Amino acid sequence: MLMRLSTLIFVIFYLFLTSCSKEELKSEVIEEKEISLQMIDAYEEGLIALEDQDGLTAAKKFSEAELLFPQSKWAPRASLMAAYSYYSYNYYQDAIYELERFLKTYPDHPSTDYAYYLLGISYYDQIVDETKDLGAITKSKRYFEYIINNFPNTDYAIDSKFKLDLIEEVLASKEMYLARYYFDKQKWIPSINRFKNVVQNYNDSIFIEEALYRLVEIHYIIGSEEEAKKYAYLLGYNYQSSEWYEKSYKVFNKNYKAPKIQLKNNKNNKSLIEKIKSKIF
């Protein structure tokens, strides 16, 4: 009798536990579905806000979607969409913060190449001109180089190479800006160093010819005529048709006048402006 009672109690207890676990499981499933629906609603509201050109609201809605269901596959997508929303409306620092957080939170996500590219662009779009701080220039350059090295077979790598060429021009123009500043102040040594940096590190830039000419000019001014001739030779050897090479004659001969030459119509000849245009665009 006692044994039958024990068996009955065990069966009742087991059935109670089973029913509880089933109820809990149903409750969890329902709750998860509700959260999933809330996340979808928040995500869709983000898309609508983005279409309505309300970048801040869109970013907040995408962030909300990520927080609602962080373990879902939509969470990293929502995080990237929040970053994109900030970037689209020029909230660059917010975009950068979101992208850096994305890379830490989802390091193995398939869209990390896009995240790095958007990081590079977020810094790149803050580049104003050669007179401003180098921070945005150097950071965008670093990210574009990372993309080229780590994701070489992507469209992001192709555009990164193009952006790097433009960045090189900006860096060269920065050196020229500082070199000219020192030149105007008659601070010959720092001016020489800046122009030399252009010749050595940015010899594919549009500033190479002027930099060589300035080195001819400065060395002649400070009495280093042999050095001036050396740079004049380099200028003439590489850019004989350049206006800067022609100007270098006047450094050594103030009365020099360029001979008038009738140019033939040659389709292969490009003006300096065309060369600059083809290089930049």
N, C-alpha and C positions, 0 to 999 in steps of 0.2 A: 504493500500500500504506500509506504513511504517512498519507495523507488518510483512508483507511478506518479506520485505527486511531484517529485523532483524533476522527472522528465517533462511533465506538463508545464511546470514553472519555466524550465529552460526553453521549451517551444514558444511559450507566450513571450518571454524576454527576447528571443531571437526575432520573432515576428514584429515585435515593437521596434527593435533596432533597425530591422530591414525597412519597415515603413517609414521610420524617421529619416534614414539615409536617403530613401527615394524622394521623400518630401523635400529634404535639403537640396538634393540634386536638382529636382524640378525648380526649386526656388532659385538656385544658382543659375540654371539655364535661362530662366525668365529674366533674372536680373542682368545677366550678360547680354541677352537680346535687347533689353531696354537700353543698356549702356551703348550697345552697338548702334541702335537706332538714333540715340542722342548724338553719337559721334558723326554718323552720316548726315544728320540734320545740320550740325555745326559746320561740317566740311562743305555741304552744299550752300550754306549761308555765306561761307567764305568765298566760294566761286561767284555767287551773285554780287557780293560787295566788290569783288575784283572787276567784274564786268561793269559795275556802276562807277568805276574809277575811285573807289574808296579804299585806298591801300591799307590804311591803319585798321579799319574795321575788318578787312579781309584777313590781315595778319593775325589779329586777335582771335578770330573765329577758327582759323587753322590751328593756332596754338591750343585753343580750347578742345578741338577735336583730338589732338595728340594726347592731351592730358586725360581726356575721358576714357580712352582705350589704349593705353601705352603699349600693351602687348600685341596689338593687332598689326597686320601688315600695312595698314593705312597710317599708322602713327609716324613713321619716318617720311612718308609722302606729305603728310600734313605739315611736318616740320620744314621740309624743303619749300612747300608752298608759302609758308609764313615768311621765310627768308626772301623768296621771290617777290612777294607782295611788298615787302619793305624796299627791296631794291628797285622795283618798278616805279616807285614814287619818290625815289632819291633819298630814302632814309637809310643811307649807306651804313652807318654805324650799327643800327639795329639789324640790318641784313647780315653784317659781318659777325655780330654776336650770335645770331641764330645759326649761321653756317658753321661756326667754330663749335657750337654746342652739338649740332648734328653730327659732325665728324667724331666727336668724343663719345656720343651716345650710340651711334650706329656705324662704327668703324669699318664693318665688313659689308655695308649696304652696296648694292650694284650701282647706285647713283653717286658714289663718292667722287667720281670723275667730274660730274656736273657741279657738285658742291665746291670742289677746288676751283673749277673754272669761274663760277659765280663769285667766289671770293676774290679771284684775280681781277675780274671785271669791276667789282665793287670798289676796289682800290684804284683801278685804272681810270674810272669815270670821275675820280676826285682830282686827277692831275689837271692843273690849271695852266701853268706855263713855267718857263725855266727860272723865274724869279722866286717861286714859292719853295716850301720845304720839300726835301727829297723823300719823306716818309712814304707817301702814297706811291711814288714811282718805284722805290726799291722793293716794297712789299708786293706790288702787282708783278714786278719782274720775277720775284722769287716764286710766286704761285704759277706763273706761266711756264717757267722753267721746270717746275715740278710736274706739271701736266705733260709737257713734251717728253720728259724722261720716264714717267710712269704710265702714261696713257698715250703712247705714240701713234696708235692706229685709230684715233678718234677724230671727229670733226673739231673737238675742243683743242686738240693739239695743233691742227692746221691754223685755226684762228689765233691760237697763242703765239705761233711763230710770226704771224703778221703783226700782232700787237707788240711783240718784242722788238721788231724792226722800228716801229714808231717810238717805243720807249728809248731805244738807243739814240734816236735823233733828239729826243727831249734831253737825255743825259748829256749829249754832246753840246746842245744849245746852252745847257746849264754851265758847262765848263767855259764856253765862249763868253757867256754873260759875265762870269766872274773874271775871266782873263781881260776882257775889255774894261771892266771896272778898275782893275789894278793898272792897266795901261793908262787910262785917263788920269789916275792918281800918280803916275810915273813911278809905280812900284814894280820895277822891271823884273826882279827875280820871281815873285809869285805869279806875275803875268806870264813869264816864260814857261814856268812849270805847268800852268793851266793850258797854254797853247800846245805844249809838248804832249800833255795828256790826251788832247784831241787827236794829235797825229799818231800817237802810239796805240790808243785804245778805241778810237772811233774813226778809223781811216776809211770806212765806207759811208760815213755821214756826208751830208751836203756842206759841212763846214770845213772839210779838210783843206781845201784850196786857200781859204782865208787864213786858217791857222798857220799854214806854211809861210804865207806872205807876211803875217805879223811877226813870225820868228825872224824872217829876213830883216824886217824893219827895226825891231827892237835890238837885235844884235849889232846892226849898223849904228844905231843911236848910241849904244854903250861902248862903241869902239872895237867890237869883236867882229872885224870885217871878214875873217876867214869863216867864222860860223855863219855869218850872213850869206856868204857865197855858197856854202854847203846847202843851206835850205833853199836858196834860189835855184841851185842845180836840181834839187829834188822836185821843186815846183815845176821847173821847166821840163824835166824828164818825163814826169807823169801827167802834167796838165799844160802842155805847151800852148794850147789854144785858149787857155783861161785868161780872163780879164785880170786876175790877180797876178799871173805871171808877167803880164804886160806892165802892170803897176810896179812890179819889183825892179824893172829897168830904171824907174825914176828914183828909186832909193839910191842907186849908184850914180845916176846921171840925171840931175834935176831938169836939164834942158831936153831930155829925151822926148821925142814925138813919135808916136806909132805910125808906121807907113799905112797909107790907105790901100786896102786890098779889095778887089772886086770878088765877092764870094759867088761861087757857082751854086746854082739851085740843085741841092742834093737832098734827096728824101731821107738819107741816112743821117744827115746832120741834125742834131737836136739842140735847141736853145737851152740855156741854163734853167729857165723856168720849166721847160718840158722835162728836163732831167729830174728836177725837184719833184714835179708832179708825179712822174712815174715811180719815183722812190717812195713817196708818201702815200699815194693812193693806189 
